[in-house]
Amino acid sequence: MNPLLNSLKPYPFARLREALQGVCPPEGVDLVPLHIGEPKHATPKVITDALTEALSELSVYPLSAGLPQLREACARWVARRYDGLVLNPETEILPVLGSREALFSFAQVVLNPTADGKDVVVSPNPFYQIYEGAALLGGGEICFANCYAPDFIPAWEEIAEDIWPRVKLVFVCSPNNPSGSVMQQEDWNTLFALQDKYDFVIASDECYSEIYFDGAKPIGCLQAAQAAGRGNRNIVMFTSLSKRSNVPGLRSGFVAGDADLLKAFLLYRTYHGSAMSVPVQKASIAAWDDEAHVAENRRLYQEKFDKVLPVLREAFEVNMPEASFYLWLKVPDGDDLAFAKKLLGEAGIQVLPGRFLARDTAHGNPGLGYVRIALVAGVEECVAAARKMVDLYCG
């Protein structure tokens, strides 16, 4: 068995299940799961119709590169979303089975496990654990740049000067999971300056880019690069329909950016067998070409935040995220795990302790003292859960 598997850490939800063993909701209280970022809004009819209409094409082997029509739909969306950003659908866009598998497998293309001294992957902290698994199973080493209040932008300066020359890949998540923070142009410029100096690849995870508020669209990595007057060499962005279109089970997204990196990634994926079925591709085309359902999705999340935040602020220090459907709530006594246990055992509410989303570093664990709350349940259910949390701590 691959010995690198032994380097993998338990996933956050496995750690949570273990930590909560023996803790149960009060009798007669319904469980409210706010710990997993799984969208609960209805899947748009425009997508389900396109999917069912194409079911006869399950008899066709799909190409790893995807249908030209899908790549063109993705390019159209990029141009609409990022102020006219033009990408070549033949060479700069590649459909993938959701951003999660693509983020993982992309690292296998970039890292060189036979290098003298392990290649280094830099990740924000807290972080999406796929980044760490990708680095370790790619034979690399991972280093963390902690994200602190109030802006929760990675503190790149925490990476030691002698580490940067070995850095081959930097993962970025903007809008950020779990804080909902968004990198601004100046933040991207700081990272671009480091890239110019050390020549690493930037992998920008942008799967929450369409859940924003008051029209404040998060800037994307490729968009920021264009604004900075640079090309997309060594820059790749990852996006997905899961959150944007409420289809986490469709497993559909795309990667865009550096044509040379995508050419190598396509070769890898051809051998890996990562081809999207034709019906899913047809449904994806319908999804990327429709914005009405996305606007409605944002409206529902906005309503939740508008109603939940005033309630929570009666007892907690909590801010509106710049984007995403998460609240990164600072717990009153600093013990995020005890807070999660209390919520489950006394109110039937599940949240995710921040410590499970972060790693201990020489600069501390930036997840300690926070919990992530995913506002994915219905509006009234989220409001009722918020009221229970306040009553529990103020009653």
MARLO-986001 format. One record per residue (C-alpha): residue number from 1; x, y, z; residue in one letter. Coordinates in steps of 0.05 Angstrom, whole numbers, plus 32768, in hexadecimal, padded with zeros to 4 digits. Example, Ala and Ser with C-alpha at 12.3 -4.5 7.8 and 13.67 -1.06 7.14 Angstrom:
% MARLO-986001
<rec pos="1" px="80F6" py="7FA6" pz="809C" code="A"/>
<rec pos="2" px="8111" py="7FEB" pz="808F" code="S"/>
***
This chain:
% MARLO-986001
<rec pos="1" px="8000" py="8000" pz="8000" code="M"/>
<rec pos="2" px="8018" py="8047" pz="7FF1" code="N"/>
<rec pos="3" px="803B" py="805D" pz="8031" code="P"/>
<rec pos="4" px="8027" py="80A5" pz="8022" code="L"/>
<rec pos="5" px="7FE0" py="8093" pz="8035" code="L"/>
<rec pos="6" px="7FF8" py="8090" pz="807D" code="N"/>
<rec pos="7" px="8007" py="80DA" pz="807A" code="S"/>
<rec pos="8" px="7FBE" py="80ED" pz="806F" code="L"/>
<rec pos="9" px="7F98" py="810B" pz="80AA" code="K"/>
<rec pos="10" px="7F50" py="80F9" pz="80BA" code="P"/>
<rec pos="11" px="7F1E" py="8125" pz="8096" code="Y"/>
<rec pos="12" px="7EFD" py="815D" pz="80C0" code="P"/>
<rec pos="13" px="7EBA" py="813B" pz="80C2" code="F"/>
<rec pos="14" px="7ED9" py="80F9" pz="80D8" code="A"/>
<rec pos="15" px="7EFC" py="811E" pz="8110" code="R"/>
<rec pos="16" px="7EBA" py="8140" pz="8122" code="L"/>
<rec pos="17" px="7E95" py="80FD" pz="8126" code="R"/>
<rec pos="18" px="7ECB" py="80E1" pz="8153" code="E"/>
<rec pos="19" px="7ECB" py="811F" pz="8180" code="A"/>
<rec pos="20" px="7E7F" py="811E" pz="8186" code="L"/>
<rec pos="21" px="7E77" py="80D5" pz="8198" code="Q"/>
<rec pos="22" px="7E44" py="80CF" pz="81CF" code="G"/>
<rec pos="23" px="7E29" py="8115" pz="81C4" code="V"/>
<rec pos="24" px="7DE1" py="8113" pz="81AB" code="C"/>
<rec pos="25" px="7DAB" py="8147" pz="81A0" code="P"/>
<rec pos="26" px="7D77" py="814D" pz="81D8" code="P"/>
<rec pos="27" px="7D3D" py="811D" pz="81D1" code="E"/>
<rec pos="28" px="7D08" py="8137" pz="81A0" code="G"/>
<rec pos="29" px="7D36" py="816C" pz="8183" code="V"/>
<rec pos="30" px="7D42" py="8168" pz="8138" code="D"/>
<rec pos="31" px="7D8B" py="816A" pz="8121" code="L"/>
<rec pos="32" px="7D9F" py="81A9" pz="80FA" code="V"/>
<rec pos="33" px="7DDE" py="8199" pz="80D1" code="P"/>
<rec pos="34" px="7E04" py="81DA" pz="80C6" code="L"/>
<rec pos="35" px="7E4A" py="81BA" pz="80C5" code="H"/>
<rec pos="36" px="7E4E" py="81A2" pz="807C" code="I"/>
<rec pos="37" px="7E50" py="81D2" pz="8041" code="G"/>
<rec pos="38" px="7E1F" py="81AB" pz="8018" code="E"/>
<rec pos="39" px="7DED" py="81D8" pz="7FF4" code="P"/>
<rec pos="40" px="7DA4" py="81C8" pz="8004" code="K"/>
<rec pos="41" px="7D81" py="81F6" pz="7FD3" code="H"/>
<rec pos="42" px="7D5A" py="81D5" pz="7F9B" code="A"/>
<rec pos="43" px="7D80" py="81C1" pz="7F5C" code="T"/>
<rec pos="44" px="7D69" py="81F0" pz="7F24" code="P"/>
<rec pos="45" px="7D39" py="81D2" pz="7EF1" code="K"/>
<rec pos="46" px="7D63" py="81EC" pz="7EB7" code="V"/>
<rec pos="47" px="7D99" py="81BB" pz="7ECE" code="I"/>
<rec pos="48" px="7D6E" py="817F" pz="7EDC" code="T"/>
<rec pos="49" px="7D4A" py="8187" pz="7E9A" code="D"/>
<rec pos="50" px="7D8B" py="8188" pz="7E73" code="A"/>
<rec pos="51" px="7DA5" py="814C" pz="7E99" code="L"/>
<rec pos="52" px="7D68" py="8120" pz="7E8D" code="T"/>
<rec pos="53" px="7D63" py="8135" pz="7E44" code="E"/>
<rec pos="54" px="7DAA" py="811B" pz="7E39" code="A"/>
<rec pos="55" px="7DA4" py="80D8" pz="7E5D" code="L"/>
<rec pos="56" px="7DA5" py="80B1" pz="7E1C" code="S"/>
<rec pos="57" px="7DED" py="80C8" pz="7E14" code="E"/>
<rec pos="58" px="7E04" py="809D" pz="7E4E" code="L"/>
<rec pos="59" px="7E14" py="806B" pz="7E18" code="S"/>
<rec pos="60" px="7E4E" py="8097" pz="7E00" code="V"/>
<rec pos="61" px="7E94" py="8097" pz="7E1C" code="Y"/>
<rec pos="62" px="7EA4" py="80DF" pz="7E2F" code="P"/>
<rec pos="63" px="7EE6" py="8101" pz="7E1D" code="L"/>
<rec pos="64" px="7F14" py="8117" pz="7E55" code="S"/>
<rec pos="65" px="7F18" py="815C" pz="7E36" code="A"/>
<rec pos="66" px="7ECC" py="8162" pz="7E37" code="G"/>
<rec pos="67" px="7E9D" py="817A" pz="7E01" code="L"/>
<rec pos="68" px="7EB2" py="81B8" pz="7DDB" code="P"/>
<rec pos="69" px="7E6D" py="81D4" pz="7DEA" code="Q"/>
<rec pos="70" px="7E7B" py="81CE" pz="7E35" code="L"/>
<rec pos="71" px="7EBF" py="81EF" pz="7E31" code="R"/>
<rec pos="72" px="7E9F" py="8227" pz="7E08" code="E"/>
<rec pos="73" px="7E68" py="8230" pz="7E3C" code="A"/>
<rec pos="74" px="7E9D" py="8235" pz="7E73" code="C"/>
<rec pos="75" px="7EC2" py="8269" pz="7E4A" code="A"/>
<rec pos="76" px="7E82" py="8291" pz="7E41" code="R"/>
<rec pos="77" px="7E76" py="8290" pz="7E8C" code="W"/>
<rec pos="78" px="7EBD" py="82A6" pz="7E9B" code="V"/>
<rec pos="79" px="7EB5" py="82E1" pz="7E6B" code="A"/>
<rec pos="80" px="7E73" py="82F6" pz="7E8B" code="R"/>
<rec pos="81" px="7E89" py="82EC" pz="7ED2" code="R"/>
<rec pos="82" px="7ECF" py="830A" pz="7ECF" code="Y"/>
<rec pos="83" px="7EC3" py="8349" pz="7EA7" code="D"/>
<rec pos="84" px="7ED3" py="8330" pz="7E61" code="G"/>
<rec pos="85" px="7F0D" py="8301" pz="7E74" code="L"/>
<rec pos="86" px="7F1B" py="82D9" pz="7E35" code="V"/>
<rec pos="87" px="7F32" py="8290" pz="7E39" code="L"/>
<rec pos="88" px="7F3E" py="825F" pz="7E00" code="N"/>
<rec pos="89" px="7F0C" py="8227" pz="7E0B" code="P"/>
<rec pos="90" px="7F39" py="81F7" pz="7DE6" code="E"/>
<rec pos="91" px="7F78" py="8200" pz="7E0F" code="T"/>
<rec pos="92" px="7F68" py="8228" pz="7E4E" code="E"/>
<rec pos="93" px="7F2A" py="8205" pz="7E69" code="I"/>
<rec pos="94" px="7F22" py="81BD" pz="7E80" code="L"/>
<rec pos="95" px="7EE2" py="819E" pz="7E9D" code="P"/>
<rec pos="96" px="7EEB" py="8177" pz="7EDD" code="V"/>
<rec pos="97" px="7EC2" py="814C" pz="7F0C" code="L"/>
<rec pos="98" px="7EB9" py="8184" pz="7F3E" code="G"/>
<rec pos="99" px="7EF0" py="81AE" pz="7F5C" code="S"/>
<rec pos="100" px="7F01" py="817D" pz="7F94" code="R"/>
<rec pos="101" px="7F1D" py="8145" pz="7F68" code="E"/>
<rec pos="102" px="7F3E" py="8178" pz="7F3A" code="A"/>
<rec pos="103" px="7F62" py="819C" pz="7F73" code="L"/>
<rec pos="104" px="7F7C" py="8159" pz="7F8C" code="F"/>
<rec pos="105" px="7F92" py="813D" pz="7F49" code="S"/>
<rec pos="106" px="7FB1" py="817F" pz="7F30" code="F"/>
<rec pos="107" px="7FE5" py="817B" pz="7F67" code="A"/>
<rec pos="108" px="7FFC" py="8138" pz="7F4B" code="Q"/>
<rec pos="109" px="800C" py="815B" pz="7F0A" code="V"/>
<rec pos="110" px="8034" py="8194" pz="7F29" code="V"/>
<rec pos="111" px="805C" py="8170" pz="7F5F" code="L"/>
<rec pos="112" px="809B" py="8148" pz="7F51" code="N"/>
<rec pos="113" px="809F" py="810F" pz="7F84" code="P"/>
<rec pos="114" px="80E6" py="80FD" pz="7F6D" code="T"/>
<rec pos="115" px="8102" py="8143" pz="7F79" code="A"/>
<rec pos="116" px="813E" py="814C" pz="7FA7" code="D"/>
<rec pos="117" px="811B" py="8167" pz="7FE5" code="G"/>
<rec pos="118" px="80D0" py="8165" pz="7FE5" code="K"/>
<rec pos="119" px="80A8" py="8197" pz="7FBC" code="D"/>
<rec pos="120" px="8081" py="81C6" pz="7FEA" code="V"/>
<rec pos="121" px="8037" py="81D7" pz="7FE5" code="V"/>
<rec pos="122" px="801F" py="8215" pz="8009" code="V"/>
<rec pos="123" px="7FD8" py="8217" pz="8023" code="S"/>
<rec pos="124" px="7FAE" py="8248" pz="804A" code="P"/>
<rec pos="125" px="7F9D" py="8233" pz="8091" code="N"/>
<rec pos="126" px="7F63" py="8225" pz="80A0" code="P"/>
<rec pos="127" px="7F5B" py="8201" pz="805E" code="F"/>
<rec pos="128" px="7F36" py="81CE" pz="8034" code="Y"/>
<rec pos="129" px="7F58" py="818C" pz="8046" code="Q"/>
<rec pos="130" px="7F5D" py="8175" pz="7FFE" code="I"/>
<rec pos="131" px="7F98" py="81A5" pz="7FF7" code="Y"/>
<rec pos="132" px="7FC0" py="8180" pz="802C" code="E"/>
<rec pos="133" px="7FAE" py="813B" pz="8012" code="G"/>
<rec pos="134" px="7FC2" py="814E" pz="7FCB" code="A"/>
<rec pos="135" px="8005" py="8168" pz="7FE3" code="A"/>
<rec pos="136" px="8015" py="812B" pz="800E" code="L"/>
<rec pos="137" px="7FFF" py="80F6" pz="7FDC" code="L"/>
<rec pos="138" px="8025" py="811C" pz="7FA6" code="G"/>
<rec pos="139" px="8065" py="810F" pz="7FCE" code="G"/>
<rec pos="140" px="8069" py="8158" pz="7FE4" code="G"/>
<rec pos="141" px="806D" py="817E" pz="8024" code="E"/>
<rec pos="142" px="8038" py="81AF" pz="803B" code="I"/>
<rec pos="143" px="8042" py="81F2" pz="805E" code="C"/>
<rec pos="144" px="800B" py="821E" pz="8079" code="F"/>
<rec pos="145" px="7FFF" py="8269" pz="8077" code="A"/>
<rec pos="146" px="7FCF" py="827A" pz="80AF" code="N"/>
<rec pos="147" px="7F92" py="82A5" pz="80A4" code="C"/>
<rec pos="148" px="7F82" py="82D6" pz="80DB" code="Y"/>
<rec pos="149" px="7F4A" py="8307" pz="80EB" code="A"/>
<rec pos="150" px="7F33" py="8337" pz="80D4" code="P"/>
<rec pos="151" px="7F41" py="832A" pz="808A" code="D"/>
<rec pos="152" px="7F54" py="82DF" pz="808D" code="F"/>
<rec pos="153" px="7F84" py="82E7" pz="8053" code="I"/>
<rec pos="154" px="7FBF" py="82B5" pz="8056" code="P"/>
<rec pos="155" px="7FFC" py="82D0" pz="8079" code="A"/>
<rec pos="156" px="802E" py="82BD" pz="8043" code="W"/>
<rec pos="157" px="8066" py="82DB" pz="806D" code="E"/>
<rec pos="158" px="805F" py="82A1" pz="809D" code="E"/>
<rec pos="159" px="807F" py="8273" pz="8069" code="I"/>
<rec pos="160" px="80C9" py="8272" pz="8079" code="A"/>
<rec pos="161" px="80F7" py="8293" pz="8046" code="E"/>
<rec pos="162" px="811E" py="8253" pz="803B" code="D"/>
<rec pos="163" px="80DE" py="822D" pz="802A" code="I"/>
<rec pos="164" px="80C6" py="8258" pz="7FF0" code="W"/>
<rec pos="165" px="80FB" py="8240" pz="7FBE" code="P"/>
<rec pos="166" px="80DE" py="81F9" pz="7FC5" code="R"/>
<rec pos="167" px="8095" py="820F" pz="7FBE" code="V"/>
<rec pos="168" px="8077" py="81F2" pz="7F7E" code="K"/>
<rec pos="169" px="802D" py="81FE" pz="7F8C" code="L"/>
<rec pos="170" px="8004" py="8230" pz="7FB4" code="V"/>
<rec pos="171" px="7FBA" py="8222" pz="7FC2" code="F"/>
<rec pos="172" px="7F8D" py="825E" pz="7FCA" code="V"/>
<rec pos="173" px="7F44" py="825D" pz="7FDD" code="C"/>
<rec pos="174" px="7F1E" py="829D" pz="7FCE" code="S"/>
<rec pos="175" px="7EE7" py="82A4" pz="7FE3" code="P"/>
<rec pos="176" px="7F04" py="8280" pz="801D" code="N"/>
<rec pos="177" px="7EEB" py="8242" pz="8040" code="N"/>
<rec pos="178" px="7EDD" py="824A" pz="807B" code="P"/>
<rec pos="179" px="7EE1" py="8295" pz="8086" code="S"/>
<rec pos="180" px="7EBE" py="82AF" pz="8047" code="G"/>
<rec pos="181" px="7EF6" py="82E2" pz="803D" code="S"/>
<rec pos="182" px="7F08" py="82F9" pz="7FF6" code="V"/>
<rec pos="183" px="7F4C" py="830A" pz="7FDB" code="M"/>
<rec pos="184" px="7F4E" py="8351" pz="7FBE" code="Q"/>
<rec pos="185" px="7F7B" py="8368" pz="7F84" code="Q"/>
<rec pos="186" px="7FB2" py="837E" pz="7FB4" code="E"/>
<rec pos="187" px="7FB1" py="8339" pz="7FD5" code="D"/>
<rec pos="188" px="7FB8" py="8317" pz="7F92" code="W"/>
<rec pos="189" px="7FF1" py="8347" pz="7F80" code="N"/>
<rec pos="190" px="8016" py="8333" pz="7FBF" code="T"/>
<rec pos="191" px="8011" py="82EA" pz="7FAB" code="L"/>
<rec pos="192" px="8024" py="82F9" pz="7F63" code="F"/>
<rec pos="193" px="8063" py="831C" pz="7F7B" code="A"/>
<rec pos="194" px="8076" py="82DD" pz="7FA1" code="L"/>
<rec pos="195" px="8067" py="82B3" pz="7F63" code="Q"/>
<rec pos="196" px="8095" py="82E0" pz="7F3A" code="D"/>
<rec pos="197" px="80CC" py="82D5" pz="7F6C" code="K"/>
<rec pos="198" px="80C5" py="828A" pz="7F77" code="Y"/>
<rec pos="199" px="80A1" py="8271" pz="7F38" code="D"/>
<rec pos="200" px="806C" py="8244" pz="7F57" code="F"/>
<rec pos="201" px="8027" py="8230" pz="7F3D" code="V"/>
<rec pos="202" px="7FE9" py="8251" pz="7F5A" code="I"/>
<rec pos="203" px="7FAB" py="8224" pz="7F61" code="A"/>
<rec pos="204" px="7F70" py="8251" pz="7F70" code="S"/>
<rec pos="205" px="7F33" py="822E" pz="7F8E" code="D"/>
<rec pos="206" px="7EF8" py="825B" pz="7F7D" code="E"/>
<rec pos="207" px="7EBD" py="822C" pz="7F88" code="C"/>
<rec pos="208" px="7E98" py="825F" pz="7FB4" code="Y"/>
<rec pos="209" px="7EA1" py="8299" pz="7F83" code="S"/>
<rec pos="210" px="7E57" py="829F" pz="7F72" code="E"/>
<rec pos="211" px="7E3C" py="82A6" pz="7FB9" code="I"/>
<rec pos="212" px="7E49" py="82EF" pz="7FC4" code="Y"/>
<rec pos="213" px="7E1F" py="8329" pz="7FDE" code="F"/>
<rec pos="214" px="7E09" py="836F" pz="7FC9" code="D"/>
<rec pos="215" px="7E27" py="8365" pz="7F84" code="G"/>
<rec pos="216" px="7E6E" py="8361" pz="7FA0" code="A"/>
<rec pos="217" px="7E8A" py="832D" pz="7F70" code="K"/>
<rec pos="218" px="7ECA" py="830D" pz="7F8A" code="P"/>
<rec pos="219" px="7F05" py="8317" pz="7F5C" code="I"/>
<rec pos="220" px="7F21" py="82D7" pz="7F3E" code="G"/>
<rec pos="221" px="7F6A" py="82C5" pz="7F38" code="C"/>
<rec pos="222" px="7F6C" py="82C8" pz="7EEC" code="L"/>
<rec pos="223" px="7F46" py="8309" pz="7EEE" code="Q"/>
<rec pos="224" px="7F77" py="8326" pz="7F20" code="A"/>
<rec pos="225" px="7FB2" py="830F" pz="7EF5" code="A"/>
<rec pos="226" px="7F94" py="8333" pz="7EB9" code="Q"/>
<rec pos="227" px="7F8A" py="8372" pz="7EE2" code="A"/>
<rec pos="228" px="7FD2" py="836E" pz="7EF8" code="A"/>
<rec pos="229" px="7FE9" py="836C" pz="7EB0" code="G"/>
<rec pos="230" px="8002" py="8324" pz="7EB2" code="R"/>
<rec pos="231" px="7FED" py="82E5" pz="7E8D" code="G"/>
<rec pos="232" px="7FD4" py="82A5" pz="7EAB" code="N"/>
<rec pos="233" px="8017" py="827F" pz="7EAA" code="R"/>
<rec pos="234" px="801A" py="8252" pz="7EE7" code="N"/>
<rec pos="235" px="7FD4" py="8267" pz="7EFD" code="I"/>
<rec pos="236" px="7F98" py="8238" pz="7EFE" code="V"/>
<rec pos="237" px="7F53" py="8244" pz="7F1B" code="M"/>
<rec pos="238" px="7F22" py="820F" pz="7F31" code="F"/>
<rec pos="239" px="7ED7" py="8219" pz="7F33" code="T"/>
<rec pos="240" px="7E99" py="81EE" pz="7F3B" code="S"/>
<rec pos="241" px="7E4E" py="81EB" pz="7F32" code="L"/>
<rec pos="242" px="7E43" py="81CC" pz="7F76" code="S"/>
<rec pos="243" px="7E39" py="820C" pz="7F9F" code="K"/>
<rec pos="244" px="7E27" py="823A" pz="7F65" code="R"/>
<rec pos="245" px="7DEF" py="820F" pz="7F4B" code="S"/>
<rec pos="246" px="7DDD" py="81E1" pz="7F86" code="N"/>
<rec pos="247" px="7DF4" py="81A2" pz="7F63" code="V"/>
<rec pos="248" px="7E2A" py="8183" pz="7F90" code="P"/>
<rec pos="249" px="7E16" py="813E" pz="7F76" code="G"/>
<rec pos="250" px="7E21" py="8151" pz="7F2D" code="L"/>
<rec pos="251" px="7E6D" py="8154" pz="7F39" code="R"/>
<rec pos="252" px="7E7A" py="8188" pz="7F04" code="S"/>
<rec pos="253" px="7EAB" py="81C2" pz="7EFF" code="G"/>
<rec pos="254" px="7EE4" py="81DA" pz="7ED5" code="F"/>
<rec pos="255" px="7F2D" py="81EF" pz="7EDA" code="V"/>
<rec pos="256" px="7F47" py="822B" pz="7EB3" code="A"/>
<rec pos="257" px="7F88" py="824F" pz="7EA8" code="G"/>
<rec pos="258" px="7FCE" py="823E" pz="7E91" code="D"/>
<rec pos="259" px="7FC8" py="8216" pz="7E50" code="A"/>
<rec pos="260" px="8009" py="81EF" pz="7E5C" code="D"/>
<rec pos="261" px="7FF3" py="81D9" pz="7EA1" code="L"/>
<rec pos="262" px="7FAE" py="81C5" pz="7E87" code="L"/>
<rec pos="263" px="7FCE" py="819D" pz="7E4E" code="K"/>
<rec pos="264" px="7FF6" py="8175" pz="7E82" code="A"/>
<rec pos="265" px="7FB8" py="816F" pz="7EAE" code="F"/>
<rec pos="266" px="7F8F" py="8154" pz="7E74" code="L"/>
<rec pos="267" px="7FC4" py="811F" pz="7E67" code="L"/>
<rec pos="268" px="7FC1" py="810A" pz="7EB1" code="Y"/>
<rec pos="269" px="7F75" py="8109" pz="7EB0" code="R"/>
<rec pos="270" px="7F73" py="80DF" pz="7E70" code="T"/>
<rec pos="271" px="7F98" py="80A8" pz="7E95" code="Y"/>
<rec pos="272" px="7F72" py="80B4" pz="7ED6" code="H"/>
<rec pos="273" px="7F2F" py="80AB" pz="7EB3" code="G"/>
<rec pos="274" px="7F11" py="80ED" pz="7ECB" code="S"/>
<rec pos="275" px="7EDF" py="80F9" pz="7E93" code="A"/>
<rec pos="276" px="7E9B" py="8119" pz="7EA0" code="M"/>
<rec pos="277" px="7E5F" py="80F3" pz="7E84" code="S"/>
<rec pos="278" px="7E3C" py="8114" pz="7E49" code="V"/>
<rec pos="279" px="7DFA" py="811E" pz="7E6E" code="P"/>
<rec pos="280" px="7E1E" py="8142" pz="7EA7" code="V"/>
<rec pos="281" px="7E43" py="816C" pz="7E73" code="Q"/>
<rec pos="282" px="7E01" py="8180" pz="7E52" code="K"/>
<rec pos="283" px="7DE4" py="8192" pz="7E96" code="A"/>
<rec pos="284" px="7E23" py="81BA" pz="7EA6" code="S"/>
<rec pos="285" px="7E1C" py="81E2" pz="7E65" code="I"/>
<rec pos="286" px="7DD5" py="81F5" pz="7E7A" code="A"/>
<rec pos="287" px="7DEE" py="8209" pz="7EBF" code="A"/>
<rec pos="288" px="7E28" py="8234" pz="7EA8" code="W"/>
<rec pos="289" px="7DFC" py="8257" pz="7E75" code="D"/>
<rec pos="290" px="7DC6" py="826A" pz="7EA8" code="D"/>
<rec pos="291" px="7DCE" py="82A1" pz="7EDD" code="E"/>
<rec pos="292" px="7D87" py="82A8" pz="7EF5" code="A"/>
<rec pos="293" px="7D8B" py="826C" pz="7F24" code="H"/>
<rec pos="294" px="7DCE" py="8286" pz="7F3F" code="V"/>
<rec pos="295" px="7DB0" py="82CA" pz="7F50" code="A"/>
<rec pos="296" px="7D77" py="82A7" pz="7F75" code="E"/>
<rec pos="297" px="7DA9" py="827C" pz="7F9A" code="N"/>
<rec pos="298" px="7DCE" py="82BB" pz="7FB2" code="R"/>
<rec pos="299" px="7D8C" py="82DA" pz="7FC7" code="R"/>
<rec pos="300" px="7D7C" py="829F" pz="7FF4" code="L"/>
<rec pos="301" px="7DC0" py="82A1" pz="8015" code="Y"/>
<rec pos="302" px="7DBB" py="82ED" pz="801E" code="Q"/>
<rec pos="303" px="7D77" py="82E3" pz="8041" code="E"/>
<rec pos="304" px="7D96" py="82B1" pz="8070" code="K"/>
<rec pos="305" px="7DCF" py="82DF" pz="8084" code="F"/>
<rec pos="306" px="7DA0" py="831A" pz="808B" code="D"/>
<rec pos="307" px="7D75" py="82F3" pz="80BC" code="K"/>
<rec pos="308" px="7DA9" py="82C9" pz="80E0" code="V"/>
<rec pos="309" px="7DDF" py="82FD" pz="80EE" code="L"/>
<rec pos="310" px="7DB4" py="832D" pz="8119" code="P"/>
<rec pos="311" px="7DA0" py="82F2" pz="8144" code="V"/>
<rec pos="312" px="7DE6" py="82D6" pz="814D" code="L"/>
<rec pos="313" px="7E03" py="831B" pz="815D" code="R"/>
<rec pos="314" px="7DD9" py="831C" pz="819C" code="E"/>
<rec pos="315" px="7E0C" py="82EC" pz="81BA" code="A"/>
<rec pos="316" px="7E47" py="82E2" pz="818B" code="F"/>
<rec pos="317" px="7E7E" py="8307" pz="8165" code="E"/>
<rec pos="318" px="7E6E" py="82F6" pz="811D" code="V"/>
<rec pos="319" px="7E76" py="831B" pz="80DB" code="N"/>
<rec pos="320" px="7E55" py="8317" pz="8098" code="M"/>
<rec pos="321" px="7E83" py="82F1" pz="8068" code="P"/>
<rec pos="322" px="7E98" py="8314" pz="8028" code="E"/>
<rec pos="323" px="7E81" py="82D5" pz="8002" code="A"/>
<rec pos="324" px="7E6E" py="828B" pz="800C" code="S"/>
<rec pos="325" px="7E37" py="826F" pz="8038" code="F"/>
<rec pos="326" px="7E61" py="8267" pz="8076" code="Y"/>
<rec pos="327" px="7E64" py="828B" pz="80B8" code="L"/>
<rec pos="328" px="7EA8" py="8288" pz="80DB" code="W"/>
<rec pos="329" px="7E8F" py="8294" pz="8121" code="L"/>
<rec pos="330" px="7EBD" py="82A5" pz="815B" code="K"/>
<rec pos="331" px="7EA7" py="827C" pz="8198" code="V"/>
<rec pos="332" px="7E9D" py="82A0" pz="81DB" code="P"/>
<rec pos="333" px="7ECF" py="8279" pz="8205" code="D"/>
<rec pos="334" px="7F00" py="8266" pz="81CF" code="G"/>
<rec pos="335" px="7EF3" py="821B" pz="81D1" code="D"/>
<rec pos="336" px="7ED5" py="820A" pz="818D" code="D"/>
<rec pos="337" px="7ECF" py="81BF" pz="819B" code="L"/>
<rec pos="338" px="7EAA" py="81CA" pz="81DD" code="A"/>
<rec pos="339" px="7E7D" py="81FB" pz="81B9" code="F"/>
<rec pos="340" px="7E6C" py="81C8" pz="8184" code="A"/>
<rec pos="341" px="7E5D" py="8193" pz="81B8" code="K"/>
<rec pos="342" px="7E30" py="81C2" pz="81DF" code="K"/>
<rec pos="343" px="7E09" py="81D5" pz="81A1" code="L"/>
<rec pos="344" px="7DFD" py="818D" pz="818D" code="L"/>
<rec pos="345" px="7DEE" py="8172" pz="81D2" code="G"/>
<rec pos="346" px="7DC0" py="81AA" pz="81E9" code="E"/>
<rec pos="347" px="7DA2" py="81C6" pz="81A8" code="A"/>
<rec pos="348" px="7DAC" py="8191" pz="8172" code="G"/>
<rec pos="349" px="7DD6" py="81BF" pz="8147" code="I"/>
<rec pos="350" px="7E14" py="81A5" pz="8122" code="Q"/>
<rec pos="351" px="7E4D" py="81D5" pz="8113" code="V"/>
<rec pos="352" px="7E96" py="81C8" pz="8101" code="L"/>
<rec pos="353" px="7ECD" py="81DB" pz="8133" code="P"/>
<rec pos="354" px="7F01" py="8207" pz="8111" code="G"/>
<rec pos="355" px="7F3A" py="81DD" pz="812D" code="R"/>
<rec pos="356" px="7F25" py="81A4" pz="80FF" code="F"/>
<rec pos="357" px="7F2E" py="81D2" pz="80C2" code="L"/>
<rec pos="358" px="7F74" py="81E8" pz="80D4" code="A"/>
<rec pos="359" px="7FB8" py="81CD" pz="80E8" code="R"/>
<rec pos="360" px="7FE5" py="81E0" pz="8122" code="D"/>
<rec pos="361" px="8020" py="820A" pz="810B" code="T"/>
<rec pos="362" px="805A" py="822F" pz="812C" code="A"/>
<rec pos="363" px="802C" py="826B" pz="812B" code="H"/>
<rec pos="364" px="7FF1" py="8246" pz="814A" code="G"/>
<rec pos="365" px="7FB0" py="8227" pz="8131" code="N"/>
<rec pos="366" px="7F86" py="825E" pz="8112" code="P"/>
<rec pos="367" px="7F47" py="8233" pz="8115" code="G"/>
<rec pos="368" px="7F46" py="822F" pz="8160" code="L"/>
<rec pos="369" px="7F0E" py="8257" pz="817E" code="G"/>
<rec pos="370" px="7EE2" py="8258" pz="8140" code="Y"/>
<rec pos="371" px="7EAB" py="822C" pz="8124" code="V"/>
<rec pos="372" px="7E94" py="8228" pz="80DC" code="R"/>
<rec pos="373" px="7E49" py="822E" pz="80D2" code="I"/>
<rec pos="374" px="7E2F" py="821C" pz="808D" code="A"/>
<rec pos="375" px="7DED" py="8240" pz="807F" code="L"/>
<rec pos="376" px="7DD4" py="820A" pz="8050" code="V"/>
<rec pos="377" px="7D93" py="81F8" pz="8072" code="A"/>
<rec pos="378" px="7D52" py="821D" pz="8064" code="G"/>
<rec pos="379" px="7D4B" py="8265" pz="8079" code="V"/>
<rec pos="380" px="7D1D" py="8259" pz="80B4" code="E"/>
<rec pos="381" px="7D45" py="821D" pz="80CB" code="E"/>
<rec pos="382" px="7D85" py="8247" pz="80CB" code="C"/>
<rec pos="383" px="7D62" py="827F" pz="80F2" code="V"/>
<rec pos="384" px="7D45" py="824E" pz="8124" code="A"/>
<rec pos="385" px="7D8B" py="8230" pz="812E" code="A"/>
<rec pos="386" px="7DA9" py="8275" pz="8139" code="A"/>
<rec pos="387" px="7D73" py="8285" pz="816D" code="R"/>
<rec pos="388" px="7D82" py="8243" pz="8191" code="K"/>
<rec pos="389" px="7DCD" py="8253" pz="8193" code="M"/>
<rec pos="390" px="7DC1" py="8298" pz="81B1" code="V"/>
<rec pos="391" px="7D8F" py="827E" pz="81E4" code="D"/>
<rec pos="392" px="7DC0" py="8247" pz="81F8" code="L"/>
<rec pos="393" px="7DF6" py="8279" pz="8207" code="Y"/>
<rec pos="394" px="7DCC" py="82B2" pz="8223" code="C"/>
<rec pos="395" px="7D96" py="828B" pz="8246" code="G"/>
***
